[in-house]
Amino acid sequence: MSLKGKSVVITSGPTREHLDPVRFMTNASSGRMGAALASAALRAGAHVTVVAGPGAPVPAGARAVPVVTALEMRRSTLAASRRADVVIAAAAVGDWRFASPSRRKVKRSARSLTVRLVPNPDIVADVARRRRGGRPFVVGFALETHDWLAHAAAKLRRKRLDLVVANEASALGGESTRVALVDADGALVLAPMSKARAAGAVIRRVSEALDARR
């Protein structure tokens, strides 16, 4: 397994969408999988950039690009992907953001509060849409509560990705995970394992796919 000299961009961790200066909407992602992927890519000889959401760890040797919101993550990921050989979208990007965040703290004394949400951009689909000549190789993640292989296969086709890593929502934020690697040839379901081992399997599959393209 080798990615020597390759440029790998990994999105990692959660995003935050602020309601006001002190309150925000987020999710339970720890960023551990993103960090494990970055470590595995570094061991394989790659130059690694991690676009890291709040609290997402970044291993030594990787370039960290800290972001907070989904729009910030999109902007940084698209910029880094222009020169990337591989983009792995492991971040748990929030699907929605507040349409009109308040510049001041919203007081609880208000009798009721109505907020409007608007959809965030689909970062991995944007990366895949903008690539040229099959580069970069784009990997997406599909966190599912049911029918995980079917949903991952649909995501692969709909977003025109090269590989989708499907994983079960029950593993979110934990030390271990259960994943399946889904590409145009089908699905490989792996036994439950540590995130470090799962990340190694993902990087190995990416390396094999890049070798097959030569």
C-alpha positions in Angstrom: 0.0 0.0 0.0 1.5 3.3 -1.1 0.4 6.9 -1.6 3.9 8.2 -1.8 3.9 11.7 -3.2 0.1 11.9 -3.5 -1.9 14.8 -2.1 -4.8 13.7 0.1 -7.4 16.1 1.4 -9.6 14.8 4.3 -12.6 16.6 5.8 -13.2 15.7 9.4 -15.4 16.3 12.5 -18.6 18.2 12.8 -19.7 21.6 11.7 -21.5 24.2 13.7 -24.3 26.5 12.6 -25.0 29.4 15.0 -28.4 30.6 16.1 -26.9 33.5 17.9 -23.3 34.2 19.2 -23.6 31.6 22.0 -25.9 28.9 20.7 -25.4 26.6 17.8 -26.7 23.4 16.1 -24.2 20.6 15.6 -23.8 16.8 15.8 -22.0 14.1 17.8 -19.1 13.5 15.4 -15.8 13.3 17.2 -13.5 13.5 14.2 -11.7 10.3 15.3 -12.3 8.6 11.9 -10.9 11.6 10.0 -7.8 11.6 12.2 -7.4 7.8 11.7 -7.7 8.3 7.9 -5.1 11.1 8.0 -2.7 8.9 10.1 -3.1 6.0 7.7 -2.6 8.2 4.6 0.6 9.7 6.2 1.9 6.2 6.9 1.3 5.4 3.2 3.5 8.4 2.2 0.9 11.0 1.3 0.9 14.7 1.8 -2.2 15.2 4.0 -4.4 18.2 4.5 -7.2 17.9 7.1 -10.1 20.4 6.8 -11.1 20.1 10.4 -14.4 21.0 12.1 -14.6 22.1 15.8 -12.8 19.7 18.1 -11.6 17.4 15.3 -8.1 16.1 16.1 -5.4 16.4 13.4 -2.3 14.1 13.6 1.2 15.5 13.6 2.5 15.7 10.1 -0.8 16.7 8.5 -1.6 20.3 7.5 -4.7 21.5 9.5 -7.2 23.9 8.0 -9.7 24.7 10.9 -13.2 25.6 10.0 -16.5 26.0 11.8 -19.5 26.2 9.5 -20.5 24.0 6.5 -19.9 27.0 4.2 -16.4 27.5 5.5 -15.7 23.8 5.1 -17.0 23.9 1.5 -14.8 26.9 0.6 -11.6 25.3 2.1 -12.3 21.9 0.7 -12.8 23.1 -2.8 -9.7 25.2 -2.7 -7.6 22.3 -1.4 -9.1 19.8 -3.8 -7.8 21.7 -6.9 -4.4 20.2 -6.5 -5.4 17.0 -4.7 -5.1 13.4 -5.9 -7.6 12.1 -3.4 -10.4 13.8 -1.4 -12.0 11.9 1.4 -15.1 13.5 2.8 -15.3 12.0 6.3 -16.8 15.0 8.1 -20.3 15.0 9.5 -21.4 18.1 7.8 -24.7 19.6 9.1 -27.4 19.4 6.5 -29.0 22.7 7.6 -28.1 26.1 8.8 -30.1 29.0 10.3 -31.4 31.4 7.6 -31.0 34.5 9.8 -28.6 34.0 12.7 -29.1 36.7 15.4 -26.2 39.0 16.1 -27.3 39.2 19.7 -28.1 36.5 22.2 -31.8 35.4 21.9 -33.4 36.0 25.2 -35.5 33.2 26.8 -38.0 35.8 27.8 -39.4 35.7 24.3 -42.8 34.0 24.5 -42.0 31.8 21.4 -39.2 31.4 18.9 -39.6 30.4 15.3 -36.6 29.7 13.2 -36.1 29.0 9.5 -33.5 26.5 8.3 -32.0 26.4 4.8 -30.0 23.5 3.3 -26.2 23.5 3.4 -24.3 22.7 0.2 -23.3 19.1 -0.6 -19.5 19.4 -0.4 -18.5 16.0 -1.7 -20.9 16.3 -4.7 -19.4 19.7 -5.5 -15.9 18.3 -5.4 -16.9 15.4 -7.7 -18.7 17.7 -10.1 -15.7 20.1 -10.5 -13.0 17.5 -11.0 -11.2 17.1 -14.3 -9.9 14.0 -16.0 -11.0 11.7 -13.1 -8.9 13.6 -10.6 -9.2 13.8 -7.7 -10.4 10.3 -6.6 -13.4 11.1 -4.4 -14.5 9.1 -1.4 -17.7 9.8 0.4 -19.2 8.6 3.7 -22.7 7.4 4.3 -23.9 7.3 7.9 -27.1 5.3 8.0 -29.5 3.9 10.5 -31.0 1.2 8.1 -30.6 -0.2 4.6 -27.0 1.1 4.7 -25.7 -0.8 1.7 -28.6 0.3 -0.6 -28.3 3.9 0.6 -24.5 3.9 0.0 -24.8 2.5 -3.5 -27.4 5.1 -4.3 -25.1 7.8 -3.0 -22.2 6.5 -5.1 -24.3 6.8 -8.3 -26.1 10.0 -7.5 -23.0 12.0 -6.6 -20.7 10.2 -9.1 -18.2 9.2 -6.4 -15.4 6.6 -6.8 -15.9 5.0 -3.4 -18.4 5.3 -0.5 -17.6 4.2 3.0 -20.9 3.1 4.6 -21.1 3.0 8.4 -23.8 2.5 11.0 -25.0 5.4 13.0 -24.7 3.5 16.2 -20.9 3.9 15.9 -21.0 7.7 15.8 -18.6 9.1 18.3 -17.3 5.8 19.6 -13.9 4.1 19.4 -14.9 1.3 17.0 -17.0 1.1 13.9 -18.5 -1.2 11.3 -18.0 -0.2 7.7 -18.6 -1.4 4.2 -16.6 -0.2 1.2 -19.0 0.4 -1.8 -17.8 1.1 -5.3 -19.0 0.3 -8.9 -18.0 -3.4 -8.4 -20.1 -3.9 -5.4 -19.8 -3.8 -1.6 -17.2 -5.3 0.8 -18.6 -5.5 4.3 -16.0 -5.5 7.0 -16.2 -7.0 10.5 -16.5 -4.5 13.4 -13.1 -3.1 14.1 -11.3 -0.1 15.5 -11.4 3.1 13.5 -7.7 2.9 13.0 -8.0 -0.5 11.3 -11.1 0.7 9.3 -9.1 3.7 8.1 -6.3 1.5 7.0 -8.7 -0.6 5.0 -10.1 2.6 3.3 -6.6 3.9 2.4 -5.6 0.5 1.1 -8.7 0.4 -1.2 -7.9 4.0 -2.4 -4.3 3.0 -3.1 -5.4 -0.1 -5.1 -7.8 2.0 -7.1 -5.2 4.5 -8.0 -2.7 1.7 -9.0 -5.4 0.3 -11.3 -5.8 3.6 -13.1 -2.1 3.7 -14.2 
